[in-house]
């Protein structure tokens, strides 16, 4: 049995996954081989690599993307100047935010990108829906960077990976297609959007049957999974588990301790977003390394770079986003540069004090528990919704505040309620309010889901 598992992991690693990427015209594995080498370069060598890639990106954006040609001309930026001045040129480019993308999307896309362009949506942790585009180059580099960080914890392509996650792409697939995908890539997806007690019981059994090498998910969802296992007196089979990867939310120290104590495996935090890309990941020594080969990370406050030890907003330039360049994109998250070179030996930079991403669960009167993203996904895909916030009261009733895009047809309360009703069921009152503004939290970000309800107790004991 163990021999057959190892053999199939080898096949996925060396044949199935590379063949899949090749068929999609993504250079993921050549990128991975390059990243394996480059992580050991000195900070100065990595900075030179960034300069070369940034120079090429700025020229591409000016020559092929109307939005950036206008931005550069107005700012007096000459992307065809000497490469030595490329950082000065970058600093002169105005920062980019979601509102600009929404207002100028048609002028920001290079539709002749090799391999085509692909549409994506995100609500982000700001609760502001966003439509944007990827190309194959960016997909390859983002995926390769994630593969590399998994390797830091001895988790390789093809090893059994269990996802406690909520991807709208995955959840729309038929069960048959989903099972084929799981079988093919040695992965298993458990929906974090439905975490009722009965469903969690099945998840516990699935974990033991699958015996994953790594677990990947939202920290809040994994903590709930652990708490449920303890309530059932279950000790899961974690003999194969090497790491638990968490992302998508702030991973608080208490949650990390709960996860690590139960699984007996290291917990590694990743940071990024769909639109900004894969930005940083913890190494085995706990340093949150930035993916310097792929992104330039700036920390800005009041329009200026922050000093050493100071916190600022994380602003990202993705060096491999060509179909739709993200140059000096405001993430809304707060971070601080971590000084010094990590003892792990990698030359990659480091950030810490990442703040702003926090998620609540939604509780239903029948005892079901829904991850906040289960309601964010349908709301963020409604065209014309500029911003939203969901608040659940102690009585389980939900109020959805919606800010409509002035350039789109008004969104009716009925349309919004119909979007979220499949998530909440028929027993939860839904009120929809059209508002002109939703205030930000102290971090500068919006809490997009806030729940004041408590989980309904089971009516009968589990047998």
ABEGO torsion letter per residue (X at the ends): XAAAAAAAAAAAAAAAAAAAAAAAGBAAAAAAAAAAAAAABBAAAAAAAAAAAAAAAAAAAAAABAAAAAAAAAAGBBAABBAAAAAAAAAABBBBBAAAAAAAAAAABBAABBGEBBBBBBAEAAGBBBBBBBBAAAAAAAAAAAAAAAAAAGBBBGBBBBBBBBBAAAAABBAAAAAAAAAAAGBBBBBAABABAAAAAAAAAAAAAAGBABBBEBAAAAAAAAAAAAAAGBBBBAAABABBBBBGBBBBAAAAAAAAAAAGBBBBBBBEBAAAEBABBBBAAGBBBBBAAABBBBBBBGGBBBBBGBBBBBBBBBAABAABBBBGBBAGBBBBBBBEBBAAGBABBBBBGBBGBBBBBBBBAAGBBBBAAAAAAAAAABBGBABBBBBBBAAGBBBBBBBBBAABBBBBAAAAAAAAAAAAEAABBBBBBBBABBBBBAAGBBBABBBABBBBBBABBBX
